Amino acid sequence: MKYQTGKTGRVIVARFEDHEDVLLNLVSIVRAENIRAGVFYLVGGMREGRIVVGPETDELPPKPVWKALGESHEVVGVGTIFWQKEEPKLHFHGAFGKKDMVKVGCLREQSETFLVLEAIIIEMEGITAARELDPVSGMVLLKL
C-alpha cells in the first residue's frame, strides 16, 4: 500500500442542466480551476450514459462489460480527479436506478444530464498522485 496526506482546498458546487454532458462539464471545471487532485460527488438525474459493470473474466488485461443507461435514471456516486500528464482524468463509480432496476458501474462515456444533476468538487492540496498507463492491466491507474 502507498499513500499520501494532504488537506482540503477549495469546494466547488455545480449544477448541470438538462442534456448537458456530465463528464465534459466536470473536466471543464477541473481545467478552468486547475484542480490537480480532488474528489467529487454527483447526485441527480442522467438520461444517457455508458458504464462498465466489471470485467468479463478475472484475467489481465481486463475486457470490460459495458451497459448503456439509454433512458432517464437517478444517479448517486463518487469520483476522483487526478491528471495523466497534461490531461485531467476522472474516475467515477455510481449507482444508476430506474423503477425497480439498479445498475452500479464506472461511468466512462456518453454522460448526459436528465433535468438536473448536482456536483460537489473538493480539491485536495499537497497530493502529488497522478495517473499513468499500467502495462500489465492496460489501464490508466493511480500512481503515488
C-alpha positions as a Markdown table, in Angstrom:
| # | Residue | x | y | z |
|---|---|---|---|---|
| 1 | Met | 0.0 | 0.0 | 0.0 |
| 2 | Lys | 1.1 | 3.5 | -0.8 |
| 3 | Tyr | -0.5 | 6.7 | 0.4 |
| 4 | Gln | -0.1 | 10.5 | 0.7 |
| 5 | Thr | -1.6 | 13.0 | 3.1 |
| 6 | Gly | -2.9 | 16.4 | 2.1 |
| 7 | Lys | -5.6 | 18.8 | 3.1 |
| 8 | Thr | -8.8 | 20.2 | 1.8 |
| 9 | Gly | -8.6 | 23.1 | -0.6 |
| 10 | Arg | -11.5 | 24.8 | -2.4 |
| 11 | Val | -15.0 | 23.4 | -2.6 |
| 12 | Ile | -17.0 | 23.9 | -5.8 |
| 13 | Val | -20.7 | 23.4 | -6.3 |
| 14 | Ala | -22.0 | 23.0 | -9.8 |
| 15 | Arg | -25.4 | 22.4 | -11.3 |
| 16 | Phe | -25.7 | 20.7 | -14.7 |
| 17 | Glu | -28.8 | 21.4 | -16.8 |
| 18 | Asp | -30.9 | 19.1 | -18.8 |
| 19 | His | -29.0 | 17.5 | -21.8 |
| 20 | Glu | -25.6 | 18.8 | -20.6 |
| 21 | Asp | -22.6 | 16.4 | -20.9 |
| 22 | Val | -21.7 | 15.5 | -17.3 |
| 23 | Leu | -18.1 | 14.3 | -17.8 |
| 24 | Leu | -17.2 | 17.1 | -20.3 |
| 25 | Asn | -18.5 | 19.7 | -17.8 |
| 26 | Leu | -16.6 | 18.2 | -14.9 |
| 27 | Val | -13.4 | 18.2 | -17.0 |
| 28 | Ser | -14.1 | 21.8 | -18.0 |
| 29 | Ile | -14.4 | 22.9 | -14.3 |
| 30 | Val | -11.2 | 21.0 | -13.4 |
| 31 | Arg | -9.3 | 22.6 | -16.2 |
| 32 | Ala | -10.6 | 26.1 | -15.5 |
| 33 | Glu | -9.9 | 25.9 | -11.8 |
| 34 | Asn | -6.6 | 23.9 | -12.3 |
| 35 | Ile | -7.7 | 21.2 | -9.8 |
| 36 | Arg | -4.7 | 18.8 | -9.8 |
| 37 | Ala | -6.2 | 16.4 | -7.2 |
| 38 | Gly | -9.7 | 16.1 | -5.9 |
| 39 | Val | -12.8 | 14.1 | -5.2 |
| 40 | Phe | -16.3 | 14.8 | -6.5 |
| 41 | Tyr | -19.8 | 13.7 | -5.7 |
| 42 | Leu | -22.8 | 13.5 | -8.1 |
| 43 | Val | -26.5 | 13.4 | -7.3 |
| 44 | Gly | -29.4 | 13.9 | -9.6 |
| 45 | Gly | -30.5 | 12.5 | -12.9 |
| 46 | Met | -28.9 | 11.2 | -16.1 |
| 47 | Arg | -30.6 | 10.3 | -19.3 |
| 48 | Glu | -27.7 | 8.8 | -21.1 |
| 49 | Gly | -24.5 | 7.1 | -20.1 |
| 50 | Arg | -22.3 | 4.1 | -20.7 |
| 51 | Ile | -20.9 | 2.3 | -17.7 |
| 52 | Val | -18.5 | -0.5 | -17.2 |
| 53 | Val | -20.1 | -3.1 | -14.8 |
| 54 | Gly | -17.0 | -5.3 | -14.4 |
| 55 | Pro | -14.6 | -7.4 | -16.5 |
| 56 | Glu | -15.8 | -10.4 | -18.4 |
| 57 | Thr | -13.2 | -12.6 | -16.5 |
| 58 | Asp | -10.7 | -12.0 | -13.7 |
| 59 | Glu | -7.8 | -12.0 | -16.2 |
| 60 | Leu | -5.4 | -9.3 | -17.2 |
| 61 | Pro | -5.7 | -7.2 | -19.2 |
| 62 | Pro | -9.4 | -7.0 | -18.3 |
| 63 | Lys | -12.1 | -7.0 | -21.0 |
| 64 | Pro | -14.8 | -4.5 | -19.9 |
| 65 | Val | -18.5 | -5.4 | -19.8 |
| 66 | Trp | -20.5 | -2.3 | -21.0 |
| 67 | Lys | -24.1 | -1.3 | -20.1 |
| 68 | Ala | -26.0 | 1.7 | -21.5 |
| 69 | Leu | -28.4 | 3.6 | -19.5 |
| 70 | Gly | -30.5 | 4.6 | -22.6 |
| 71 | Glu | -33.1 | 6.5 | -20.6 |
| 72 | Ser | -33.5 | 8.6 | -17.5 |
| 73 | His | -32.0 | 7.2 | -14.3 |
| 74 | Glu | -31.4 | 8.6 | -10.8 |
| 75 | Val | -27.7 | 8.7 | -10.0 |
| 76 | Val | -25.6 | 9.0 | -6.9 |
| 77 | Gly | -21.8 | 8.4 | -6.7 |
| 78 | Val | -18.3 | 9.4 | -6.0 |
| 79 | Gly | -15.3 | 10.0 | -8.2 |
| 80 | Thr | -11.7 | 11.1 | -8.1 |
| 81 | Ile | -9.7 | 13.7 | -10.1 |
| 82 | Phe | -6.0 | 13.2 | -11.0 |
| 83 | Trp | -4.1 | 14.1 | -14.1 |
| 84 | Gln | -2.3 | 12.0 | -16.7 |
| 85 | Lys | 0.4 | 14.2 | -18.0 |
| 86 | Glu | -1.5 | 17.3 | -19.2 |
| 87 | Glu | -5.0 | 15.8 | -19.1 |
| 88 | Pro | -7.3 | 15.6 | -16.2 |
| 89 | Lys | -8.6 | 12.0 | -15.8 |
| 90 | Leu | -11.9 | 11.4 | -13.8 |
| 91 | His | -12.8 | 8.1 | -12.2 |
| 92 | Phe | -16.4 | 7.9 | -11.2 |
| 93 | His | -18.4 | 5.0 | -9.8 |
| 94 | Gly | -22.1 | 5.4 | -9.3 |
| 95 | Ala | -25.4 | 3.7 | -8.8 |
| 96 | Phe | -28.0 | 4.3 | -11.5 |
| 97 | Gly | -31.6 | 3.5 | -10.7 |
| 98 | Lys | -34.8 | 3.4 | -12.7 |
| 99 | Lys | -38.0 | 1.9 | -11.3 |
| 100 | Asp | -37.0 | -1.4 | -9.7 |
| 101 | Met | -33.8 | -1.7 | -11.6 |
| 102 | Val | -30.4 | -0.6 | -10.3 |
| 103 | Lys | -27.1 | -0.6 | -12.2 |
| 104 | Val | -23.7 | 0.1 | -10.5 |
| 105 | Gly | -20.7 | 0.8 | -12.5 |
| 106 | Cys | -17.9 | 3.1 | -13.8 |
| 107 | Leu | -19.2 | 5.9 | -16.0 |
| 108 | Arg | -16.8 | 6.3 | -18.9 |
| 109 | Glu | -18.8 | 7.5 | -21.9 |
| 110 | Gln | -21.9 | 9.3 | -23.1 |
| 111 | Ser | -22.9 | 11.2 | -19.9 |
| 112 | Glu | -26.0 | 13.4 | -20.3 |
| 113 | Thr | -28.0 | 15.1 | -17.6 |
| 114 | Phe | -31.7 | 14.4 | -17.1 |
| 115 | Leu | -33.4 | 17.6 | -15.8 |
| 116 | Val | -30.7 | 18.5 | -13.2 |
| 117 | Leu | -27.5 | 17.0 | -11.8 |
| 118 | Glu | -25.6 | 18.5 | -8.9 |
| 119 | Ala | -21.8 | 18.1 | -8.4 |
| 120 | Ile | -19.7 | 18.9 | -5.4 |
| 121 | Ile | -16.0 | 19.0 | -6.1 |
| 122 | Ile | -13.5 | 19.1 | -3.2 |
| 123 | Glu | -9.9 | 20.0 | -4.1 |
| 124 | Met | -7.1 | 18.1 | -2.3 |
| 125 | Glu | -3.9 | 20.1 | -1.7 |
| 126 | Gly | -0.5 | 18.6 | -1.1 |
| 127 | Ile | -1.3 | 15.5 | -3.1 |
| 128 | Thr | 1.1 | 14.7 | -6.0 |
| 129 | Ala | -0.5 | 11.5 | -7.2 |
| 130 | Ala | -1.0 | 11.1 | -11.0 |
| 131 | Arg | -2.5 | 8.6 | -13.4 |
| 132 | Glu | -0.2 | 6.5 | -15.6 |
| 133 | Leu | -0.6 | 3.7 | -18.1 |
| 134 | Asp | -0.1 | 0.4 | -16.4 |
| 135 | Pro | 1.4 | -2.0 | -19.0 |
| 136 | Val | 0.2 | -5.2 | -17.2 |
| 137 | Ser | -3.5 | -4.2 | -17.0 |
| 138 | Gly | -3.5 | -1.8 | -20.0 |
| 139 | Met | -5.4 | 0.7 | -17.8 |
| 140 | Val | -4.6 | 4.2 | -16.6 |
| 141 | Leu | -4.1 | 3.7 | -12.9 |
| 142 | Leu | -3.3 | 6.0 | -9.9 |
| 143 | Lys | 0.4 | 6.2 | -9.1 |
| 144 | Leu | 1.7 | 7.6 | -5.8 |
